[in-house]
Amino acid sequence: MHILFITSTRLGDAILSTGLLDTLLRRYPQADFTIACGPVAAGLFAHMPRRVRTIEMVKQPWDRHWLELWRQCRGTKWDLCVDLRGSVVSYFLRVGKRHVMRGGRRPGRRITHIGNLLGLDPAPLPVTWTSARERTQAASMLPDGPRWIALGPTANWDGKIWPAERFVAVFRALHADDPSLRPVILYGPGAAERTRAQAVLDQLPDALDTGGGLSVTQVAALLARCTLFIGNDSGLMHLAAACGIPTLGLFGRSRASEYAPAGPWARVAMAPGPVGDAPMEGLATAQVVTAARTLLRDRWGWKR
Protein backbone atom coordinates (compact mmCIF):
# COMPACT_ATOMS: atom_id res chain seq x y z
CA MET A 1 0.00 0.00 0.00
CA HIS A 2 1.35 3.41 -0.99
CA ILE A 3 0.36 6.64 0.76
CA LEU A 4 1.19 10.16 -0.44
CA PHE A 5 1.11 12.77 2.32
CA ILE A 6 1.33 16.41 1.24
CA THR A 7 2.04 18.74 4.14
CA SER A 8 3.23 22.27 4.79
CA THR A 9 6.26 24.23 3.69
CA ARG A 10 6.44 25.78 7.18
CA LEU A 11 7.95 23.85 10.06
CA GLY A 12 5.24 24.64 12.62
CA ASP A 13 2.39 23.53 10.37
CA ALA A 14 4.29 20.41 9.35
CA ILE A 15 4.80 19.51 13.02
CA LEU A 16 1.07 19.88 13.66
CA SER A 17 0.43 17.34 10.89
CA THR A 18 2.60 14.60 12.45
CA GLY A 19 -0.22 13.36 14.67
CA LEU A 20 -2.25 12.60 11.57
CA LEU A 21 0.71 10.74 10.08
CA ASP A 22 1.11 8.76 13.29
CA THR A 23 -2.55 7.79 13.06
CA LEU A 24 -2.07 6.58 9.48
CA LEU A 25 1.01 4.59 10.47
CA ARG A 26 -1.04 2.69 13.03
CA ARG A 27 -4.13 2.39 10.83
CA TYR A 28 -2.22 1.00 7.83
CA PRO A 29 0.65 -1.12 9.22
CA GLN A 30 1.58 -2.47 5.77
CA ALA A 31 1.73 0.92 4.03
CA ASP A 32 4.76 2.88 2.94
CA PHE A 33 4.76 6.67 2.89
CA THR A 34 5.98 9.41 0.59
CA ILE A 35 6.07 12.88 2.17
CA ALA A 36 5.85 16.09 0.15
CA CYS A 37 6.77 19.25 2.06
CA GLY A 38 8.95 22.35 2.01
CA PRO A 39 12.73 22.16 2.50
CA VAL A 40 12.57 23.66 6.00
CA ALA A 41 10.22 20.92 7.18
CA ALA A 42 11.87 17.99 5.37
CA GLY A 43 14.22 17.03 8.19
CA LEU A 44 11.29 16.51 10.54
CA PHE A 45 10.50 13.21 8.77
CA ALA A 46 14.05 11.85 8.58
CA HIS A 47 13.38 9.01 11.04
CA MET A 48 9.69 8.45 10.40
CA PRO A 49 8.89 4.72 10.20
CA ARG A 50 8.13 3.33 6.71
CA ARG A 51 8.96 6.59 4.96
CA VAL A 52 10.40 5.68 1.59
CA ARG A 53 10.88 9.18 0.22
CA THR A 54 10.60 12.86 1.02
CA ILE A 55 9.93 15.20 -1.90
CA GLU A 56 11.08 18.72 -1.11
CA MET A 57 8.82 21.24 -2.79
CA VAL A 58 10.79 24.38 -3.59
CA LYS A 59 8.47 27.25 -4.52
CA GLN A 60 8.71 28.20 -8.19
CA PRO A 61 7.13 30.97 -10.29
CA TRP A 62 3.64 30.31 -11.62
CA ASP A 63 3.20 27.46 -9.08
CA ARG A 64 5.42 25.20 -11.16
CA HIS A 65 6.41 23.34 -7.98
CA TRP A 66 3.01 21.61 -8.16
CA LEU A 67 3.73 20.47 -11.69
CA GLU A 68 7.07 19.13 -10.51
CA LEU A 69 5.36 17.23 -7.69
CA TRP A 70 2.94 15.71 -10.19
CA ARG A 71 5.85 14.65 -12.41
CA GLN A 72 7.57 12.89 -9.50
CA CYS A 73 4.40 11.13 -8.37
CA ARG A 74 2.62 10.22 -11.62
CA GLY A 75 4.40 6.88 -12.02
CA THR A 76 2.92 5.41 -8.83
CA LYS A 77 -0.57 4.12 -8.17
CA TRP A 78 -1.42 5.64 -4.78
CA ASP A 79 -3.83 3.83 -2.50
CA LEU A 80 -4.35 6.98 -0.44
CA CYS A 81 -3.44 10.65 -0.76
CA VAL A 82 -3.78 13.09 2.13
CA ASP A 83 -3.29 16.67 0.96
CA LEU A 84 -3.13 19.38 3.63
CA ARG A 85 -2.30 22.06 1.07
CA GLY A 86 -5.64 22.04 -0.72
CA SER A 87 -4.07 21.43 -4.11
CA VAL A 88 -5.51 19.65 -7.15
CA VAL A 89 -2.48 17.42 -7.67
CA SER A 90 -4.12 14.24 -6.40
CA TYR A 91 -6.94 14.63 -8.92
CA PHE A 92 -4.39 14.19 -11.71
CA LEU A 93 -2.75 11.13 -10.17
CA ARG A 94 -3.90 7.54 -9.95
CA VAL A 95 -5.32 7.63 -6.42
CA GLY A 96 -7.67 5.13 -4.80
CA LYS A 97 -8.87 7.45 -2.03
CA ARG A 98 -8.07 11.07 -1.36
CA HIS A 99 -8.56 13.50 1.53
CA VAL A 100 -7.96 17.10 0.47
CA MET A 101 -8.08 19.86 3.04
CA ARG A 102 -9.67 23.12 1.96
CA GLY A 103 -7.02 25.78 1.42
CA GLY A 104 -6.83 29.21 2.97
CA ARG A 105 -6.88 30.47 6.52
CA ARG A 106 -9.99 30.13 8.65
CA PRO A 107 -10.96 30.46 12.33
CA GLY A 108 -10.26 27.70 14.80
CA ARG A 109 -7.21 25.70 15.71
CA ARG A 110 -5.12 24.47 12.84
CA ILE A 111 -4.66 21.09 14.50
CA THR A 112 -8.45 20.69 14.72
CA HIS A 113 -8.81 21.35 10.99
CA ILE A 114 -6.15 18.71 10.32
CA GLY A 115 -7.91 16.13 12.50
CA ASN A 116 -11.27 16.89 10.92
CA LEU A 117 -9.91 15.84 7.54
CA LEU A 118 -10.12 12.21 8.69
CA GLY A 119 -13.03 12.75 11.07
CA LEU A 120 -10.79 12.59 14.15
CA ASP A 121 -12.14 14.31 17.26
CA PRO A 122 -10.12 15.18 19.22
CA ALA A 123 -7.33 15.70 16.73
CA PRO A 124 -4.27 13.50 17.32
CA LEU A 125 -1.41 15.29 19.05
CA PRO A 126 1.86 15.84 17.17
CA VAL A 127 4.75 13.42 17.60
CA THR A 128 8.48 13.41 16.85
CA TRP A 129 10.74 10.69 15.47
CA THR A 130 14.40 10.64 16.53
CA SER A 131 17.25 8.15 16.14
CA ALA A 132 19.11 6.29 18.89
CA ARG A 133 22.26 8.18 17.90
CA GLU A 134 20.51 11.52 18.31
CA ARG A 135 19.17 10.53 21.73
CA THR A 136 22.66 9.49 22.82
CA GLN A 137 24.07 12.80 21.57
CA ALA A 138 21.34 14.69 23.44
CA ALA A 139 22.20 12.84 26.66
CA SER A 140 25.83 13.91 26.33
CA MET A 141 24.87 17.54 25.68
CA LEU A 142 22.25 17.64 28.45
CA PRO A 143 23.53 15.19 31.06
CA ASP A 144 21.53 14.10 34.07
CA GLY A 145 21.89 16.30 37.12
CA PRO A 146 20.78 19.78 36.15
CA ARG A 147 17.15 20.41 35.31
CA TRP A 148 17.31 21.93 31.85
CA ILE A 149 15.03 24.85 30.93
CA ALA A 150 14.83 25.43 27.18
CA LEU A 151 14.38 29.01 26.00
CA GLY A 152 13.28 29.83 22.45
CA PRO A 153 13.84 33.60 22.12
CA THR A 154 13.55 33.82 18.31
CA ALA A 155 10.77 33.69 15.72
CA ASN A 156 10.35 34.13 11.98
CA TRP A 157 9.60 37.84 12.35
CA ASP A 158 10.42 40.42 15.01
CA GLY A 159 6.80 41.27 15.87
CA LYS A 160 6.40 37.82 17.49
CA ILE A 161 9.50 38.14 19.69
CA TRP A 162 9.28 38.82 23.42
CA PRO A 163 12.04 41.14 24.70
CA ALA A 164 15.28 39.30 25.44
CA GLU A 165 15.70 40.76 28.92
CA ARG A 166 12.37 39.28 29.95
CA PHE A 167 13.44 35.77 28.98
CA VAL A 168 16.46 36.35 31.20
CA ALA A 169 14.31 37.67 34.06
CA VAL A 170 11.98 34.64 33.86
CA PHE A 171 14.86 32.20 34.01
CA ARG A 172 16.46 34.02 36.92
CA ALA A 173 13.17 33.96 38.85
CA LEU A 174 12.82 30.20 38.30
CA HIS A 175 16.49 29.66 39.15
CA ALA A 176 16.00 31.49 42.43
CA ASP A 177 13.29 28.94 43.23
CA ASP A 178 15.46 25.99 42.18
CA PRO A 179 19.23 26.51 41.78
CA SER A 180 19.54 23.17 39.93
CA LEU A 181 17.95 24.74 36.85
CA ARG A 182 20.19 25.50 33.88
CA PRO A 183 19.20 27.25 30.63
CA VAL A 184 19.43 25.86 27.10
CA ILE A 185 19.14 28.45 24.32
CA LEU A 186 17.59 27.14 21.09
CA TYR A 187 17.40 28.91 17.75
CA GLY A 188 17.46 28.16 14.06
CA PRO A 189 20.22 28.35 11.46
CA GLY A 190 21.55 31.57 9.98
CA ALA A 191 22.94 34.90 11.09
CA ALA A 192 19.54 36.50 11.74
CA GLU A 193 18.56 33.76 14.20
CA ARG A 194 21.93 34.02 15.94
CA THR A 195 21.54 37.79 16.28
CA ARG A 196 18.08 37.41 17.82
CA ALA A 197 19.35 34.87 20.34
CA GLN A 198 22.57 36.71 21.19
CA ALA A 199 21.04 39.16 23.68
CA VAL A 200 19.80 36.27 25.80
CA LEU A 201 23.10 34.39 25.51
CA ASP A 202 25.02 37.49 26.60
CA GLN A 203 22.97 37.80 29.76
CA LEU A 204 23.02 34.09 30.67
CA PRO A 205 26.71 33.16 30.38
CA ASP A 206 26.18 29.72 31.93
CA ALA A 207 23.57 28.77 29.31
CA LEU A 208 24.15 25.93 26.88
CA ASP A 209 24.33 27.52 23.42
CA THR A 210 23.05 24.94 20.91
CA GLY A 211 24.56 26.95 18.06
CA GLY A 212 21.71 26.95 15.57
CA GLY A 213 23.30 24.24 13.44
CA LEU A 214 21.48 21.17 14.71
CA SER A 215 18.93 19.29 12.63
CA VAL A 216 15.25 19.39 13.55
CA THR A 217 15.40 15.87 14.95
CA GLN A 218 18.58 16.58 16.92
CA VAL A 219 16.77 19.51 18.53
CA ALA A 220 13.77 17.27 19.24
CA ALA A 221 16.05 14.82 21.05
CA LEU A 222 17.41 17.69 23.17
CA LEU A 223 13.95 19.02 23.96
CA ALA A 224 12.80 15.60 25.14
CA ARG A 225 15.37 15.86 27.94
CA CYS A 226 14.20 19.29 29.11
CA THR A 227 12.03 20.06 32.11
CA LEU A 228 10.27 23.03 30.46
CA PHE A 229 10.26 25.06 27.24
CA ILE A 230 9.43 28.78 27.17
CA GLY A 231 9.42 30.48 23.80
CA ASN A 232 7.80 32.65 21.19
CA ASP A 233 5.25 31.32 18.71
CA SER A 234 7.58 29.42 16.37
CA GLY A 235 8.42 26.05 14.93
CA LEU A 236 10.57 25.38 18.00
CA MET A 237 7.54 25.94 20.24
CA HIS A 238 5.52 23.39 18.27
CA LEU A 239 8.44 20.96 18.31
CA ALA A 240 8.71 21.22 22.10
CA ALA A 241 5.01 20.48 22.53
CA ALA A 242 5.29 17.51 20.15
CA CYS A 243 8.06 16.10 22.37
CA GLY A 244 5.54 15.98 25.22
CA ILE A 245 7.43 18.28 27.59
CA PRO A 246 5.78 21.21 29.43
CA THR A 247 5.64 23.97 26.83
CA LEU A 248 4.74 27.62 27.39
CA GLY A 249 4.10 29.50 24.15
CA LEU A 250 4.19 33.30 24.18
CA PHE A 251 1.64 35.06 21.96
CA GLY A 252 0.79 38.61 21.00
CA ARG A 253 1.13 39.31 17.28
CA SER A 254 -0.18 35.87 16.35
CA ARG A 255 -3.35 34.00 17.27
CA ALA A 256 -3.18 31.38 19.99
CA SER A 257 -6.74 30.45 18.98
CA GLU A 258 -5.26 29.09 15.74
CA TYR A 259 -1.67 28.18 16.55
CA ALA A 260 -1.43 27.39 20.25
CA PRO A 261 1.07 24.59 20.88
CA ALA A 262 -0.51 21.13 20.89
CA GLY A 263 0.78 18.72 23.49
CA PRO A 264 -0.20 17.04 26.75
CA TRP A 265 1.47 19.81 28.76
CA ALA A 266 1.20 22.75 26.36
CA ARG A 267 -0.02 26.14 27.57
CA VAL A 268 0.03 29.76 26.37
CA ALA A 269 0.66 33.19 27.85
CA MET A 270 -0.96 35.98 25.85
CA ALA A 271 -0.16 39.66 25.73
CA PRO A 272 -3.14 41.91 26.49
CA GLY A 273 -4.67 43.77 23.59
CA PRO A 274 -6.30 43.03 20.22
CA VAL A 275 -6.30 39.31 19.50
CA GLY A 276 -3.53 38.56 17.07
CA ASP A 277 -2.23 42.11 17.14
CA ALA A 278 -1.17 42.68 20.74
CA PRO A 279 2.36 44.08 21.23
CA MET A 280 4.62 41.47 22.78
CA GLU A 281 5.98 44.17 25.09
CA GLY A 282 2.63 44.08 26.89
CA LEU A 283 3.24 40.53 28.11
CA ALA A 284 4.50 40.97 31.66
CA THR A 285 7.40 39.00 33.08
CA ALA A 286 5.36 38.16 36.19
CA GLN A 287 2.61 36.61 34.05
CA VAL A 288 5.09 34.28 32.34
CA VAL A 289 6.81 33.37 35.61
CA THR A 290 3.46 32.46 37.17
CA ALA A 291 2.46 30.34 34.15
CA ALA A 292 5.84 28.58 34.14
CA ARG A 293 5.63 27.80 37.86
CA THR A 294 2.14 26.40 37.39
CA LEU A 295 3.32 24.10 34.59
CA LEU A 296 6.27 22.89 36.65
CA ARG A 297 3.97 22.19 39.60
CA ASP A 298 1.30 20.43 37.56
CA ARG A 299 3.71 18.26 35.57
CA TRP A 300 6.54 17.61 38.00
CA GLY A 301 5.02 18.34 41.42
CA TRP A 302 7.49 21.23 41.63
CA LYS A 303 7.32 23.35 44.77
CA ARG A 304 8.83 26.77 45.25
Summary of the structure (lengths in Angstrom):
residues: 304
radius of gyration: 19.7
end to end distance: 53.3
largest distance: 60.9
contacts: 1027
relative contact order: 0.13
helix: 41%
strand: 19%
